[in-house]
Amino acid sequence: MTVGDLGARLSAAELTEWMAYDRLDPIGPERADLGAAIVAATVANVHRGRGQAPFRPADFMPQSGNRETTLATAIKGAFAAFAGHREDPVE
């Protein structure tokens, strides 16, 4: 569907409603990113070291705006925890 087709089939009011709905419950890749981030944070938290701050889904979201923990830092931490580099070695 082209932009012209969409303009012919969708009124400005309906487009505005869809945009508002998307802000409340994202449609598309952002929603998939959130689902993947929740799973990634869960896996990382299962394998994090004792005393290590828990990961949040936002830590794994692209362009999450979190300046303290970048996506790369969160991924490195998750892999380190998963690989067994813990503060409290498990025997």
C-alpha distance (Angstrom), angle and dihedral (degrees) to the residues before:
residue distance angle dihedral
M1 . . .
T2 3.79 . .
V3 3.80 127.0 .
G4 3.80 88.2 -107.2
D5 3.82 91.3 53.4
L6 3.79 90.2 48.9
G7 3.81 91.6 49.7
A8 3.80 90.1 51.6
R9 3.80 93.4 49.6
L10 3.81 102.4 36.8
S11 3.80 126.5 56.4
A12 3.80 122.0 -140.9
A13 3.81 89.4 -112.6
E14 3.80 92.5 53.6
L15 3.81 91.7 46.4
T16 3.82 89.2 51.5
E17 3.82 90.3 51.5
W18 3.81 91.6 50.2
M19 3.81 90.5 48.9
A20 3.82 90.7 51.7
Y21 3.80 91.0 47.6
D22 3.81 90.7 50.0
R23 3.81 89.8 55.2
L24 3.81 90.5 54.6
D25 3.80 97.9 40.8
P26 3.81 111.5 12.2
I27 3.76 119.0 -131.0
G28 3.78 119.7 -151.4
P29 3.79 133.7 2.4
E30 3.81 96.0 -4.7
R31 3.79 89.6 60.7
A32 3.80 91.2 49.3
D33 3.82 90.0 48.3
L34 3.80 89.9 53.2
G35 3.81 92.4 50.2
A36 3.80 91.4 49.5
A37 3.81 90.9 46.1
I38 3.82 91.5 53.3
V39 3.80 90.8 52.3
A40 3.82 92.4 44.8
A41 3.81 92.0 50.0
T42 3.80 91.1 48.6
V43 3.81 92.5 51.3
A44 3.80 92.2 44.9
N45 3.82 91.8 49.1
V46 3.80 92.5 51.0
H47 3.80 88.6 56.2
R48 3.81 101.5 37.0
G49 3.77 121.0 118.3
R50 3.76 124.4 -102.8
G51 3.78 110.0 -85.3
Q52 3.79 92.5 16.3
A53 3.80 114.1 130.8
P54 3.80 112.5 -105.2
F55 3.77 119.3 -104.7
R56 3.80 118.7 -117.8
P57 3.80 126.8 -150.1
A58 3.82 87.7 -113.3
D59 3.81 87.9 64.5
F60 3.80 88.6 66.0
M61 3.80 99.1 40.6
P62 3.79 117.3 106.9
Q63 3.80 109.7 -114.6
S64 3.78 91.5 2.2
G65 3.79 91.9 159.4
N66 3.79 91.4 -126.7
R67 3.80 102.2 139.7
E68 3.79 96.4 -178.0
T69 3.78 96.2 55.9
T70 3.76 115.0 32.0
L71 3.76 122.2 -163.2
A72 3.81 90.4 -107.6
T73 3.81 92.1 52.3
A74 3.79 91.5 48.5
I75 3.78 92.2 49.4
K76 3.82 92.1 48.1
G77 3.80 89.7 50.5
A78 3.78 92.3 48.5
F79 3.80 92.8 49.6
A80 3.80 91.7 46.6
A81 3.79 90.9 51.3
F82 3.79 91.8 44.9
A83 3.82 91.7 49.3
G84 3.79 89.8 55.9
H85 3.79 100.8 -103.5
R86 3.75 93.1 141.0
E87 3.75 132.0 153.8
D88 3.81 87.8 -129.9
P89 3.81 108.0 45.9
V90 3.77 114.0 -141.9
E91 3.79 114.6 -139.1
